[in-house]
């Protein structure tokens, strides 16, 4: 799957959109009749839905735009979702990961969207194939690798959108989200801000667990199916080498595979990480070539089969500690 920032095959325009939107308006403003008087808040995909539900609590009706098990990069919006988006008080999204959502917010929810990346300092997206670091690498600086795809609408290098994989950044997003919800629903302002503070505290605790758990490790390099973990690597000072780039469906070139295999052998990598929503075939082949096993490192782009964001991240910590030989 290639990224097309203006791709909106699932969007409807003209008379069809007017018909659907008119029906939605006829049923009453979203967040009133449809949600028992609560403001309706849309969340683009799972980690944002998890956070928005925590901050919104019982005061808001939170609806996700991406179904469980669906790769969020590939999502297309239905006419019903477009109609809901035109009526929702707020749409919470991450610009650069779901082109259809980005364009829908711009066209149909102007001024009622919260791009979570605006709350934090972002990292640049890599563009094109990048040579793996050699002996002069500095993993303590938290660099990350990958032949990532550009996510910016103007074709220039944009930001890496995977901010939710750094709990400290997500804690900052939580506080800002509390302020945003307080703006769109002033009657519940105090509750939103209190719940945002509680969510930020949970995420700060998770951040401290990662900091302690990855402080002393025999290895400081991991190999992943796609380069989704730059924020995790940046925060906890290790090296990510992605087989594919930021786009999980991008095909690595033979040259890239040879580069990654060279790094894996040199660094004596014992685990090649794959993930639930991406085919493990390439990772399996690479693992056999370098004498490693495969393991799962979840980018938490979809709801876990069991548990939630926090439990999935703690499973990631356990997997990293094993692969990186942490004490």
Secondary structure by P-SEA (a helix, b strand, c coil): ccccccccccccccaaaaaaaaaaaaacccccccccccbbbbbcccaaaaaaaaaaccccccccccccccccccccccaaaaaaaacccbbbbbccccaaaaaaaacccccccccccccbbbbbbbccccccccccccccccccccccccccccccccccccccccaaaaaaaaaaaaaaaaaacccaaaaaaaaaaaaaaaaaaaaaaaaaaacccccccccccccccaaaaaaabbbbbbcccccccccccaaaaaaaaaaaaaaccccccccccccaaaaaaaaaaacbbbbbbcccccccccccaaaaaaaaaaaaaaaaccc
